[in-house]
Amino acid sequence: MMAVPFLAAFNLTREFLPGMRQRGTGHIVNVTSIGAFLVWRSAAGYISARWAMRGFNQALRAEVYGSRIGVSLVGFAQVSSGYWEHNPGSWERLPAAAHRLPTLTPEEAAGAIVVAIEKEKRLVLRPRMIHLLRLLNTLLPRATERQMWR
C-alpha cells in the first residue's frame, strides 16, 4: 500500500532533487487521488498512503521554497486504467458518491499533469468537482463523512 504511491515518489525525488538544485530549475509532480482529501471505510491502507503523499508534497514545497523548483500535487477521482483489474474488490469498496464522479481517460489525467507544470499550480484536481467535495468536507465535515462512509 505504501511502496508505489508514496515510497517510490519519495525515493525518486531523493535521487532527482540534487540535480535539480544544481541546475537551479525543475518541477516535481506528485500524483495522488481523492483519498488524500476524503476518507471512507475499508480503505485505511490506501488512504494512509495518499495522505502521506499529500504531506510529503507539502513538506517538499517548503524544502525547495525560494528556488526555481516547482512542486505540484495532482489528484484524481477515477482514471480508466488497469488499477481496478489488478486490485479486486477496490471498486466495490468505494463510497457510492465516488461512483457518481466521472472517470477520466489517461489522456485527461496526463493533461492535468501538463497544466500543473505549465501553470506552476500547487494543486490540480480532476474532475473539478473534487474541489467542491473538499470545501464541503471543510465546512460540513460530519455531513460529508456520513455521505462518504455509507
C-alpha positions as CSV (number, residue, x, y, z in Angstrom):
1,M,0.0,0.0,0.0
2,M,2.9,2.4,0.7
3,A,5.6,1.2,-1.7
4,V,4.3,2.5,-5.0
5,P,2.2,5.5,-4.2
6,F,4.4,7.0,-1.5
7,L,7.8,5.4,-1.2
8,A,8.5,5.3,-4.9
9,A,7.8,9.1,-5.2
10,F,9.9,9.8,-2.1
11,N,12.9,7.7,-3.4
12,L,12.7,9.1,-6.9
13,T,12.6,12.7,-5.6
14,R,15.6,12.0,-3.3
15,E,17.5,10.9,-6.4
16,F,16.5,13.7,-8.8
17,L,16.3,16.7,-6.4
18,P,20.1,17.2,-6.1
19,G,20.4,17.6,-9.9
20,M,17.5,20.0,-10.0
21,R,19.1,22.1,-7.2
22,Q,22.4,22.0,-9.0
23,R,20.8,23.2,-12.3
24,G,18.6,25.7,-10.3
25,T,15.4,24.5,-12.0
26,G,12.9,21.7,-12.3
27,H,9.4,20.7,-11.5
28,I,8.2,17.7,-9.4
29,V,4.7,16.4,-9.8
30,N,3.3,14.0,-7.2
31,V,0.1,12.1,-8.2
32,T,-2.5,11.1,-5.7
33,S,-6.2,10.5,-5.5
34,I,-9.3,11.9,-3.9
35,G,-8.2,9.7,-0.9
36,A,-5.7,12.4,0.0
37,F,-8.5,14.7,1.0
38,L,-11.5,12.5,1.9
39,V,-11.8,9.2,3.8
40,W,-14.1,6.2,3.5
41,R,-14.4,2.9,5.2
42,S,-12.5,-0.3,4.2
43,A,-9.6,1.7,2.8
44,A,-7.3,2.6,5.7
45,G,-4.1,1.4,3.9
46,Y,-5.0,3.1,0.6
47,I,-6.0,6.4,2.2
48,S,-2.9,6.5,4.5
49,A,-0.6,6.2,1.5
50,R,-2.5,9.1,-0.2
51,W,-2.3,11.3,2.9
52,A,1.4,10.5,3.2
53,M,1.8,11.7,-0.4
54,R,0.0,14.9,0.4
55,G,2.1,15.5,3.5
56,F,5.3,14.8,1.5
57,N,4.3,17.1,-1.2
58,Q,3.6,20.0,1.2
59,A,6.9,19.4,3.1
60,L,8.8,19.2,-0.2
61,R,7.3,22.6,-1.3
62,A,8.7,24.0,2.0
63,E,12.1,22.4,1.3
64,V,12.5,24.0,-2.1
65,Y,10.9,27.3,-1.2
66,G,12.8,30.2,-2.7
67,S,14.3,28.1,-5.5
68,R,13.1,27.8,-9.1
69,I,12.0,24.2,-8.5
70,G,8.2,23.8,-8.7
71,V,6.2,21.2,-6.7
72,S,2.7,20.2,-7.7
73,L,0.1,17.7,-6.3
74,V,-2.3,16.3,-8.9
75,G,-5.2,14.3,-7.6
76,F,-7.8,12.3,-9.5
77,A,-11.1,10.5,-8.7
78,Q,-11.0,7.5,-11.1
79,V,-8.8,7.1,-14.2
80,S,-9.6,4.3,-16.6
81,S,-6.6,2.0,-16.1
82,G,-5.7,-1.5,-15.0
83,Y,-5.8,-0.4,-11.4
84,W,-9.3,-1.8,-10.8
85,E,-8.4,-5.1,-12.6
86,H,-5.3,-5.6,-10.5
87,N,-6.9,-4.7,-7.2
88,P,-10.0,-6.8,-7.0
89,G,-12.7,-5.6,-4.6
90,S,-11.4,-2.0,-4.6
91,W,-14.1,-0.6,-6.9
92,E,-16.8,-2.2,-4.7
93,R,-15.3,-0.6,-1.5
94,L,-15.6,2.9,-2.9
95,P,-18.4,5.0,-1.4
96,A,-21.5,5.5,-3.6
97,A,-20.6,9.2,-4.0
98,A,-17.3,8.2,-5.8
99,H,-19.2,6.1,-8.3
100,R,-21.0,9.3,-9.4
101,L,-17.8,11.1,-10.4
102,P,-16.8,10.9,-14.0
103,T,-13.9,8.5,-14.9
104,L,-11.0,10.3,-16.6
105,T,-9.2,8.9,-19.6
106,P,-5.4,8.5,-19.3
107,E,-5.1,11.5,-21.7
108,E,-7.2,13.7,-19.5
109,A,-5.1,12.7,-16.5
110,A,-1.9,13.5,-18.4
111,G,-3.4,16.8,-19.5
112,A,-3.9,17.7,-15.8
113,I,-0.3,17.0,-15.1
114,V,0.8,19.2,-18.0
115,V,-1.4,22.0,-16.6
116,A,0.2,21.7,-13.2
117,I,3.7,22.1,-14.8
118,E,2.9,24.8,-17.4
119,K,0.9,27.0,-15.0
120,E,3.0,26.1,-11.9
121,K,0.0,25.1,-10.0
122,R,0.3,23.9,-6.4
123,L,-2.8,21.7,-6.7
124,V,-4.7,20.3,-9.7
125,L,-7.8,18.1,-9.0
126,R,-9.8,16.3,-11.6
127,P,-12.7,16.2,-12.1
128,R,-13.0,19.7,-10.9
129,M,-15.9,18.8,-8.6
130,I,-13.4,17.3,-6.2
131,H,-12.7,20.9,-5.1
132,L,-16.4,21.2,-4.1
133,L,-16.1,18.0,-2.1
134,R,-13.0,19.3,-0.3
135,L,-14.9,22.5,0.5
136,L,-17.9,20.6,1.8
137,N,-15.7,18.5,3.9
138,T,-14.1,21.6,5.4
139,L,-17.4,23.4,6.1
140,L,-19.6,20.4,6.9
141,P,-17.3,17.6,8.0
142,R,-19.9,15.4,9.7
143,A,-22.3,15.6,6.8
144,T,-19.5,14.8,4.3
145,E,-18.4,11.9,6.5
146,R,-21.9,10.4,6.5
147,Q,-22.0,10.5,2.7
148,M,-18.6,9.1,2.3
149,W,-19.0,6.4,5.0
150,R,-22.2,4.9,3.5
